[in-house]
Amino acid sequence: MKTVNIHEAKTHLSRLIEGAVNGEPFVIAKAGKPMVKVVPIEEPVQSGKRRLGFMEGEMTIPDDFDTFAQDEIEKLFYGEE
């Protein structure tokens, strides 16, 4: 396995990461002492895209959703009248 010092890792990080993704993991060393091992992630990282409709039918929204507890909320903001 390839070992690089911190300076070399900073200078060539993109190239080193590309190599790790393609099956060439590497070790970053400081003063010749191995510090970290860089290997590719086995599971793909979720892209963060939302799946629309994945909870369809799991919950309902009450008809009075927009006015629910309106009196109590107004009292909290404006005080008792």
PLY file of the C-alpha trace (Angstrom):
ply
format ascii 1.0
element vertex 81
property float x
property float y
property float z
element edge 80
property int vertex1
property int vertex2
end_header
0.00 0.00 0.00
1.27 3.45 -0.92
2.35 5.78 1.90
2.54 9.56 1.41
3.53 12.35 3.76
1.08 15.08 4.71
2.62 17.66 2.37
2.39 15.30 -0.60
-1.19 14.37 0.36
-2.21 18.05 0.42
-0.46 18.74 -2.87
-1.91 15.74 -4.73
-5.14 15.08 -2.81
-7.45 14.91 -5.84
-5.20 12.45 -7.64
-4.74 10.32 -4.52
-8.49 10.19 -3.83
-9.21 9.21 -7.43
-6.71 6.39 -7.05
-8.32 5.24 -3.79
-11.74 5.20 -5.45
-10.25 3.02 -8.18
-8.92 0.46 -5.71
-5.59 1.99 -4.70
-5.95 2.93 -1.00
-3.13 4.89 0.63
-1.77 5.86 4.04
-0.95 9.41 5.12
2.08 9.61 7.39
3.52 12.35 9.59
7.27 12.24 10.18
7.24 8.70 8.78
4.58 7.50 11.25
1.36 6.25 9.62
-1.58 8.40 10.76
-4.62 7.58 8.57
-5.62 5.12 5.90
-7.74 6.34 2.97
-9.99 3.70 1.42
-13.11 3.96 -0.74
-16.52 3.76 0.90
-18.17 0.43 0.15
-21.75 1.70 0.24
-22.72 4.57 -2.02
-23.53 7.78 -0.16
-27.16 8.82 -0.48
-27.51 11.83 -2.71
-29.89 13.62 -0.36
-32.64 13.68 -2.96
-36.09 13.66 -1.46
-38.44 10.90 -2.44
-41.80 12.52 -3.01
-44.80 10.58 -1.79
-42.90 7.96 0.19
-45.30 8.37 3.17
-48.48 8.56 1.13
-51.41 7.22 3.13
-49.41 7.08 6.39
-50.86 10.25 7.93
-53.65 12.75 7.53
-53.77 16.51 7.89
-56.80 17.85 9.78
-59.16 20.21 7.93
-58.54 22.96 10.52
-54.73 22.74 10.15
-54.34 26.44 9.24
-56.40 27.64 12.21
-55.63 24.94 14.77
-55.02 26.51 18.21
-55.17 29.98 16.67
-56.68 31.56 19.82
-53.92 30.16 22.05
-51.18 31.24 19.65
-52.56 34.78 19.40
-52.67 35.02 23.21
-48.99 34.01 23.34
-48.04 36.70 20.83
-50.39 39.52 21.76
-51.31 38.76 25.37
-54.75 38.38 26.91
-57.33 40.97 25.83
0 1
1 2
2 3
3 4
4 5
5 6
6 7
7 8
8 9
9 10
10 11
11 12
12 13
13 14
14 15
15 16
16 17
17 18
18 19
19 20
20 21
21 22
22 23
23 24
24 25
25 26
26 27
27 28
28 29
29 30
30 31
31 32
32 33
33 34
34 35
35 36
36 37
37 38
38 39
39 40
40 41
41 42
42 43
43 44
44 45
45 46
46 47
47 48
48 49
49 50
50 51
51 52
52 53
53 54
54 55
55 56
56 57
57 58
58 59
59 60
60 61
61 62
62 63
63 64
64 65
65 66
66 67
67 68
68 69
69 70
70 71
71 72
72 73
73 74
74 75
75 76
76 77
77 78
78 79
79 80
